[in-house]
Amino acid sequence: MDFRSKLAAAWQRNDSLLCVGLDPDLKRFPAHLQGRPDAVLAFCKGIVDATADLACAFKPQIAYFAALKAEDQLQDLIAYIHEKHPSVPVVLDAKRGDIGATAQQYAREAFERFQADALTVNPYMGFDSVEPYLEFSDKG
């Protein structure tokens, strides 16, 4: 199912336009997660499981994961969402914006490595900064 169909189905099924942001900030984690090597994944999975029936999409912010050197936990989180809540799409919040070959690599990162259903992009550099993402016609 392509992104638009998946999103529309989630809107209708959950009667919701709620997009749940996943911006893990260690300073805000509960005490029982502090110091755990999988704290980011555990925290986000808890939010996902608690809101899956209310959300039309999940939107992890890549900068929070990258700053914590937790890109592997981001990858695991998206895989978890696809496995446990496959009807809720994942929008990777990366706000990517570059041209040519670099944009192609960002598109591959989002859609091949992280398996996101959609991606936030920054179109201010012109059409060629968005074009590589459009090659993934089933994505948003």
Secondary structure, DSSP 8 states (H G I E B T S, - for coil): --HHHHHHHHHHHHT---EEEE---GGGS-GGGTT-TTHHHHHHHHHHHHHTTT-SEEEEBHHHHHHTT-HHHHHHHHHHHHHH-TTS-BEEEEEE---HHHHHHHHHIIIIIS--SEEEE--TT-GGGTHHHHTSTT--
